Amino acid sequence: MNPILQQIIIETVRNKNNKDSRLTMKEIDDFRTSFRHIVLDMLFILFGVVSATFGLKGFLLPNSFIDGGVTGISLIVAELSGLPLSIFIALINLPFLIMAFSTISWQFALRSIFAILLLALSVQFLPFPVVSDDKLLVAVFGGFFLGLGIGLAIRGGSVIDGTEVLAVFINKKSSLTIGDVILVFNVIIFSFAAYIFSIEIALYAILT
């Protein structure tokens, strides 16, 4: 074979191999980055669930306090029925999770399903001491830890309360902002709380 032609073939093969190697390394780096992000998101969701569970079991539940959103509805129904809160956390959030598949994305919906099921299991099985029965402390710190948990879950790419999904859906269909929808939703819940329980509980729920 002509030496020049042979050299051209060798260089072509070598360049192709080097290019394939670079692509492989890039794919490995992309995989590592994606895996790192997934792990961080799962940690945010995990810490969010633990924080929300602590807010519920350490403050709100033992003192018959409620909150807004789907969590508030679950607390009201659990209080009236005497059934475990974990059942209603999963069931009442279900329609909003189905809505999330079409409204936001299937990745978001799957992460939210994982987060809400984890929250339901944590509320049912994870033990936490009752921190206080002082109403002001219960409202402030119960709301703080529950809100922190919701925020961490959102940072992890999920929700543990389906109200946000409903708010995004209505926001896309109307001129209402996400904040407006959540506000209206919570006003309805607090009104039911005032009617079913007492105005005092509803006022503490607003503070929470």
HUJOWO-V639876 format. One record per backbone hydrogen bond with DSSP energy under -0.5 kcal/mol. NH is the residue of the N-H (numbers start at 1). CO is the residue of the C=O. If there is no record, write none. Layout:
nh=<NH NH>
co=<CO CO>
This chain:
nh=<6 7 8 9 10 11 12 13 14 15 16 17 18 19 20 21 22 23 24 25 26 27 28 29 30 31 32 33 34 35 36 37 38 39 40 41 42 43 44 45 46 47 48 49 50 51 52 53 54 55 56 57 58 59 60 61 63 63 64 65 72 73 74 75 76 77 78 79 80 81 82 87 88 89 90 91 92 93 94 94 95 97 98 99 100 101 101 102 102 103 104 105 109 110 111 112 113 114 115 116 117 118 119 120 121 122 123 124 125 126 127 131 131 132 138 139 140 141 142 142 143 144 145 146 147 148 149 150 151 152 153 154 155 156 157 158 164 166 167 168 169 170 171 172 173 174 181 182 183 184 185 186 187 188 189 190 191 192 193 194 195 196 197 198 202 203 204 205 206 207 208>
co=<2 3 4 5 6 7 8 9 10 11 12 13 14 15 16 17 18 19 20 21 22 23 24 25 26 27 28 29 30 31 32 33 34 35 36 37 38 39 40 41 42 43 44 45 46 47 48 49 50 51 52 53 54 55 55 56 59 60 61 60 68 69 70 71 72 73 74 75 76 77 78 84 84 85 86 87 88 89 90 91 91 93 94 95 96 97 98 98 99 99 100 100 105 106 107 108 109 110 111 112 113 114 115 116 117 118 119 120 121 122 125 58 129 58 134 135 136 137 137 138 139 140 141 142 143 144 145 146 147 148 149 150 151 152 154 153 161 162 163 164 165 166 167 168 169 170 177 178 179 180 181 182 183 184 185 186 187 188 189 190 191 192 193 193 198 199 200 201 202 203 204>
